[in-house]
Amino acid sequence: EDGSIDVFQPPHLKLLCSIQQHHKIINTLRWHPDHNAAPELHALLASGSSNAIIFVHDLRSVLENPPEEPAVLTEAYRRLSGHTAKITGMSWSPHHSGRLVTVSYDGTAQVWDVLEEAAISNYRGHTGYLLCVDWSPVDPDGIWTGGRDFTVHEWKVSKQDFTKPPKGKKMVTMQEKRARAKQQKKKNKSESGGATAPNMSGDSVAGVTMTTEKELSEDEEEIRSTKNQNQEVTTANFETQKKSIPAAKSKEKPDLPVLKKKKARSMLPLSTSMDHRPREELLQDVLTLASVRHSGGAAPPAGCVPGQGDHLHLGLFHDRPALYRMFQAEEDAHIEAGHYDSVVYLRLWTGDLEGALQLATERGELNDHLLSIAPMAGFEVWRRTVEAFVKQLCLQEQYLKAASHLLSLNKPYQAVALLESNKLYREAIALVLARLPADEVVLKKLYTCWAAVLERDGHLSAAAKCYLAAGCGFDAAKVVSRKNDVPSLRTAASLARISGEEVLAQSLALRCARDLAAAHDWVGAQDVLGSQPGLLAHRIHLCVAELLAALLEVSEVSPLAPGASGHPWASPGQRSTLFLDRVTDVWQEEFGVGADSADVLLQDLRRVESPTPSTSIPLRQVLLYCSVHLTRALLSWLVDDGQQLLEELWRAASWLRDEGHFCVSAEFCRLLFPDGDIRVFSRRHSKTLHPTTEASRAAASSLQAMVSYHRLYRFWWRDAAGRPDVQNGLPSEQPEDQLENPDTEELDFDVSVLLSEPHAVSQAAHRSVKEIQDQLAVMVLQHNRVLGGQLDSGIQQDQSPSSDGPSGADAEQRPENQETFLSLSTKMSKYQKELSDLPESIKMFPRPDVVECCLVLLHLSRSSSSVSDVLQEEAKELLRKHGSGCSVLKAVRRLCSSACTAAVK
């Protein structure tokens, strides 16, 4: 009824999310069917309410990954607008993906393409509003609808003349025309004495019609209610033809006599009834009254007391005591008849105001009139009456009026408590601000309670305003940031800064800047960070990331982001000789960062944590994480910390390598070290890197190996591009003595760093562990299949006992050298022991695959004399020791010469 949808997870009915989209009662909702639909459409939930709009929500993320706390959804996946009255039913197509049909009180059925938010077809064949709909399970073009006209129609989607529902005024005109047509048909039917088939607009195929004589009055009532309620057709009361036709005639002829107004009930029914006795008794009453009022005349009858008994009515013509006696009798009669309102008025007339108020209080029939005259009975009576009236209003759920009457008693705290207990926070806050002191404690409580309710319902901006009014700037910023989009994060960061929450402001600004940087909106990211003090380290980090992204986009190894915005100093036209020199220039000119401030910035940037590399992280995020380490390396260079510089450079390069971005990693190494020597980090400064610690030496060797690895591949591809006998980097299938060996470019770098024996041992052990794990997985799978087959074939084996068991022939055919589970486990333990005994430097700073590098060198030796015989022998020796796998042998046969292949074997 409140317009919300709660989604629960069985079997414990855990609340997954609450959809706060509708603002009126929800009449229908449907899940998208699973059959014949894409998996991403299975979680679509369509809902329709009385506000004439259909909302479709995608709950796939909530259903596949249930949140720990219930989520609040305030944004719809699709919104379908077009109906002019409340939605009563809907149905998904079992034949099409994302196609929905809805029916409404506007008298039409609408077919939608949900994914495109487009109207497809509109059916207007019914008279009056529609109540139900269903898609034909066998005909993709057929739909069934039922409405208030007591008919069920089957119609075709493709044969309708309209695509959208009619507008409000068009709907009213259409209903009026239908009503006039029905009236004319009924008139023709009564004159001809025959029956005519009902005419339906639209392309109706079949209809089961149950028309009655009530339809004329119903259509007229529907038209009137549509006009009065903004073209929304409401339910009309059914009347018979005898009652409806005279009513219609009375509207056409307003001068006809109307019914007499009902006479009000008498306040003195007993005395009034005695005026309708026989004439003789009325004449005797005149004589009795005369004898009572004139003592000199005849004596009145015995026992005659005016205003009592048979002479009750005479109390109206005698003195006040007689009138009071008559009022008492009338009051007793009213109480017996249950007319307590008349009793109250009689007591008011006699001056018993307190008794009248007491009776109305006991009966719960106090009203504004009685309360207005209550002060005549005194302050205490008025106070008790107001308190009783407040309780009565609370029972009637008129809390605002009750609070107003409490204010008349000068009880503002009780009025505020009443409004708060009934969740009327807005009115309670207004009352506190208007009547109570500004430093009242209850005001903060009201703001926080209201904020909690608004936050739960998804009204985050209103909740933030409540927290601000309560002096809770931290909570206000957190609430605004819950939307987790760029505008919300930007606003939340500014709000936290204004509120004095500097730590929170910086955290929110960083979140916003990371989202902007991921979209390559570098200008917006720098603006967000520049609005917060103390974030210079992160600004220079984004500067490095922007420069790196711009250079990679120029090299065409990284795609250009749509809608990207950059600074002029990141344009390709301002490229320096080395990346380091360009970065330091920009830092000095744009941010004023030099060697004197680098130490502090480096300490700030070390507190930034990077996640563990994985293949699921997008390239843009990878470049951001990579630039963090690159920025640390550049700051380490400025503070003359060469050891930290080498380790951070290695981490930056390893991010791209571990994520599998080969081309980006190669271009990254070329940008940093165009000469291929990692010791020459800057041409503007004469410093050369000389590692001193074991970790820095290992990092330097691994980084140099990575740079040489990419240079080796670039040399291979450049060499292959100039040879006609090479296709895709591989030699053609010609005899070796017929291959051309033209003069090729010499290797201008040392490749011996790629042929590391310790790293080859480590990599071979890892490959062996991976192979054993694959074999164990296959054995477990086969074992499970055998167990399942034994269970399935148990009955067959019992029925055929003469058949041979499965162990006889299979055991004879099993190879003698087949590995067992025990032997594989033993090998696994052996290789794990070898890996644990390796030096920590090899584990921390791995190098490119040594076997792969050996294969490339031996392949290049076929076409280039730059690969010395010593290097060839060393590569062959490494292949013989650590390249025993099937995949390695296959690559040797394809890439290397036959002599080399024989030597490796």
Steps between C-alpha positions, in 0.01 A plus 500: 500500500789741559643443151805297607615153387704273730697207352575206733730200461361155590494292710568735793338800331804722530425852375722564196380840385217751515381677184385853580370612161120520507311754707158333491360154567653229279238300312708248305858376451653225286843331461638456150462133399816286488422293191610621156669808648856618552640441852538874563121543462400239760529751785273767347205589726217714358254678729199723450315720745227760512730775370466367139875430453662159457848458652735214408790425735805281431572301818770275356782643711292473819390142432841370390698678774265558796618800707562473871265792567174550307552728202265787415430544127370836386595490133308289246661296222222603260202735534191458282268803481186542293198379695275770645351300789610238749651170386293190581687212337800397290651196332842422346510340159610133514608529136704824492778625726423825681144546367224595745127565475315715756135592558368809672197689621536720189322222309793386284758222486857599410784282366851626583855426390655528846865511396436788259233666720282517189127455447417232240122458485186633676164320512181704561227246444352496851238734649608615845812421692700175467562258786718209379726390216695192390717417202396203291732205575476370141462812284782758519265761351195424718400664829190455721355789702199536731325817611206658681281457194457129597693381192823312428669599173767322300688737269810512282794725578594554136147601387446806722476850355649673803838473676443714810208556741280806435557818697267605784249711304495255212409224741207698638374577148527134405301391807227759426468378141471139619231594752296686239537211257374252762204723584406530132530123451279429799242742359515330159472163667191597696334641183585207274457230761814327378847455647814637336852379556721734697754694296854510636767742381836345427582167338327256730509138390266346753295626793284342767238773567277521809332841463216606729267791524736663750754607237334831409510637854849358551642676194343831596633469854844409366508811279402724788762354733764527226437872458498571873817304585742612227398241240536205742212257467380390845263232616133591461212362704277258313137611474198351337354645184191624681714721725757613244267620226292738718826637640622575148168668415519716811833640380354589163190666658610688810155663549332172599384476866766364730452286811399678821776567748492266797366670813745528787443289811323691779691580817175453701335194347276411802337839530469525123321164479241613756393781265360236263235356733120519440337842495307447825820426693671806352209720614516346847873587512408864448264495800753317717772754418262787575405352840868456587601852408196672656440401856164687517335273247407135505733260683741302279455124471633286783870413464555755222871598497601701190805351325447152646294192414193555286548874526859492370432738216362766731852564633569704188218741593556530876802601709870399497471209748229353280722542193792325677273209587398476136868513391584215738229284350612589148862421597404157631319428173801609293734279704268203454490567124881551483481866392781624723567810291151626585567428869812717482307790352223470760756521779652803333160668491442436867842648580657166599805560280725278707254213479474542123875492461528200731246306295671587170833398651368163613345440162807614304291758317680821586523752216633844430170665595491344844865583552438863406236542772685297762672810652154612620512217757835613642869443432522157664203367303644640178841344571351157565288533185801588285698204636206269430463645151872437436461133592194475278688654205788258550263208481367651180862538373471878475841561654565845359172634639569332833843663518345839429259461791789401728660831409186676626574339838859632478639148469743528207721212618202263509397620154848436364510154660161419346617596152829315542334179618287499184798563266393857416858627523461794264214652703670419830819680392302802381320512834825484698657777295191716539425454870800359689847642576763477226730278710230244576643147514191341350566683171819304427322177587222580254747582224698178549188282518357657186835465323510128581152452352586700187828312455323167527245608238772616260447878534868568555505875431220567747672279758823696454317827569363353822847393613633846421224664703588265787865605482618162367703601196685167492174303470367743238804448280484121541134495402557707186791275397286185519387558142866440407491694174722792404253785576411351838863440597599851392217652704577280799868599493415871493243448775752322722758775444250774590397305810859474617535125435832521318587129508162399360515781243835376372379140486188594301698727270741214425211265419348759267835573337570130441166459323568806285853383423373154404280676242803713395332819616833633622389862527207413723716273715759773557224751582356269765838438661594867473193600703630305801817594688768241569453293181803620303653152497189360333490788253852426376404131485214584262741723308727200440201284408376760250841537336542122479150451354556776242827344380346152481204636301739665254680166462158338429547228759230643728155603365384859533220533756177662373438844648855526635632841608867583552729787589710690246823385665408135420472555125733286284664809349681571829681166529849511650792267439424278797184446696668599827617835365154585372331408827741705709445802273122479538526452875717807536293725270145393591524382862821658633641159597877465522764312693431700818138382530540151350577329831167606661302408191670161484394426859138593417497284189640195680176481697307427180430127474486313170290185452643168394535476119234287330379453145155644579619860550438730199798655326415853614505391863824311439662818368387688813652238730814488288535878515494490882826301503640712218430818698673352804797413282525855366478648849768254614718628216455858619599407858797297367368164626616269221410178679135600545500630143592161353247307706214739412593494130491121507157501669366744242619283212383177665141633524476510120681168463285311753178634346599358161520833309807410292494791254433756772782355711741515205411863425530585870856363512590683179371832637697469822818352355526581128867393499426169671720578800316543830800674657444803275180637644545865401710671235464840662662385824826307499405262781528127425323227697730270695313251722673412825260273694405148400134596448587799281743291295235232449246766401746662260585167336135405466412843357790484254390152397148630439631786283730264307214253458288759318799619295566139399146459370517837320822387334339170400194665343711766327726229361206287388331798330790535252517131401271356229547145630343582836125511567359607839853489646552132398718364218338342199510126445819502287820299545750674714766511232259696272408770756629844425733651759528865408688753701289575804519749778732411784379463857595827671432386858617229737259205498695293749286650779208299360683166545494469879552147632338560845190655342482213250498254791221694673291523184547130419388407851190715465418337166541156650272587792238628254521179294465283813199701611337450160568126516353477849190687387455255210543202734240634742257561214550148365455355848169682542381379162590140589306524824200641317521229235511227763186630663320519164613159380458311831166349398634397159796322661265311734290390204806377303729321748684312224645823357862580575578755768632837397835445667622206289554638151554857614770395743682314225484801265626752761850629410776410734627860525159654577519740795309425816358735754777414743780558248353834395470610862865406554608706200289790617672499838838488331436801277348698785811433703713627211293817478523566873881465487537768232642840606246766593631733231396253230154463651448874543641613164426242227624534145355422156472134408856374443393209277301738282800730464723203407258401225493852356881527504545163329240600243682831432831313460362348180479842333746718691865463587461733797417206728839369601584133524546535874147633538366221278671231705378657823142514367516136386635392837214680682246340266647152564479551877171683540308465173384143515131569467297399194411857416867604517611216272229589252617863496862389453408295192310795353735789577848349505716323247513121477852495642388710790198275553724192508737673743213589735362147493 
